[in-house]
Amino acid sequence: MGKTRGKPDKSKRIVLLGVLAVFLVLFGVLWTKFGRFVMAAGSVTWLEADLYSMEFKGDYGFDEFLEKGGASSDEQVGQFFAKYISGGLLTYQGSVNPAPFGCSTFLTQNKAGDILFGRNYDWQNCTVLLVRTTPKNGYASVSTCCMDFMGFGADYRPNNSAMERVKAIAAIYAPLDGMNEKGLIVADLMAGDKEKTAQQTDKPDLTTTTALRLLLDRAATVDEAIELLKQYDMNSSVDFAHHFAIADASGKSVAVEYVNNEMVVTETPVLTNHYLAEQKGKNGGKQSHERFDKLEKFLGKTLEGSEVAAVMETVAQKNYEQPEDDPKVTVWTWVYSPGAKMALFYHRENFAHAFRISILADTWVSEH
């Protein structure tokens, strides 16, 4: 007679089920702690040469960053984020690239009375990351990061490897401009000299880029933005003088500048790369004043989105003579529409082609 196959030992089944249960619990714990970072890293998408997008939903640690006193330097920001994203296992290995850049901003309205805001970012060709964030505690927003400033190396690309995808998440803490779901628009521009801001009181610290993140996450209007900034000590990113262009859906638009470590606010629909604060007197370079004067000539006109792009094209870097050893390009142009909660994005002076960027739609990047 042959042997009859016995039933599996009940005790073994219990052990296997126990091991499986432990594994599932551990997986659940790890996913709760790191799953949102995995999802964000996996969302990095190539759009065209040197242009990528990424989406982050959930808590990226900014509340904790502020509660711990913020940071007074870009390196400190990097150290905080590396520790936060890895649960303390990693340290920041980058080296922030200090280099000045040029910019122009312009506020107008269309025939329906809706606000439109144009923004040029002028620098050398670089790797650009479009970021949409939906924070646990704050407003959804879209923003832009020049990844060359992150110090990850000349060969870095956001989608080259799993680790480089993870590194891309740091861009959340380094926006150069953006708009949130309430219609608040912010942009960082170089100012007219080399005066660095380094406020030193008992307030928590912000760098230039983390200040923009704060405003995108928490401010709905220009007035709210100014009040928020007053609660923090400002410290210049990349060791240069900066000023902010801040606008909202009502049409209010200001320049926020720091003179002798004191905030100065000036209402203006146009901003380029020289101070508007009277305390500074005549300052800034010739091209900055030329761009400012050219944009002022369009004030008072009603313009649609593509027409605002055409206005920004008139002050793009292709219109100006460039030094052979350090030529500049308008790396990107935004036309923000706060009422529609969307924007048009133009890359590297290609004003014939735009990406439509939505703050709230499921498909947030699309061809226009």
Number of C-alpha atoms within 10 A of each C-alpha: 3 4 5 6 6 6 6 8 8 9 9 10 11 11 11 12 12 12 12 12 12 12 12 12 12 12 13 13 12 11 13 11 13 14 15 17 22 15 15 19 24 15 16 22 17 15 15 8 10 16 19 20 20 25 20 22 15 15 16 23 16 23 15 13 19 16 10 12 14 23 22 22 21 26 19 14 21 22 17 22 25 21 14 18 21 14 11 12 9 14 15 16 12 14 14 19 16 14 11 16 17 21 26 27 28 26 26 21 20 16 10 9 13 18 26 27 26 24 29 29 27 21 20 16 16 17 19 22 27 24 22 26 25 21 18 15 13 20 19 21 26 28 25 23 23 21 24 20 20 22 15 19 14 10 7 18 22 26 20 10 12 12 11 15 23 21 21 25 25 19 22 25 23 26 27 21 25 28 32 29 23 21 28 30 30 30 26 27 29 21 29 21 16 12 16 20 24 19 20 14 10 9 14 18 24 30 26 28 24 28 26 28 24 19 26 29 24 19 23 21 21 24 14 13 23 17 11 15 17 12 12 21 22 29 28 22 22 20 19 20 25 27 26 23 27 29 31 28 22 15 21 17 25 23 25 22 22 24 16 14 16 13 17 18 16 15 14 16 21 24 30 29 27 25 27 24 17 10 10 14 9 12 15 18 13 10 17 21 16 13 22 19 14 16 22 15 9 15 15 10 11 17 22 19 20 14 13 24 24 16 17 25 18 13 22 24 24 15 10 11 10 12 8 7 6 8 13 20 21 26 23 24 27 27 28 26 25 25 16 15 21 24 25 23 24 21 21 20 18 14 16 10 13 20 17 17 24 21 26 17 10 7 10 16 21 12 11 10
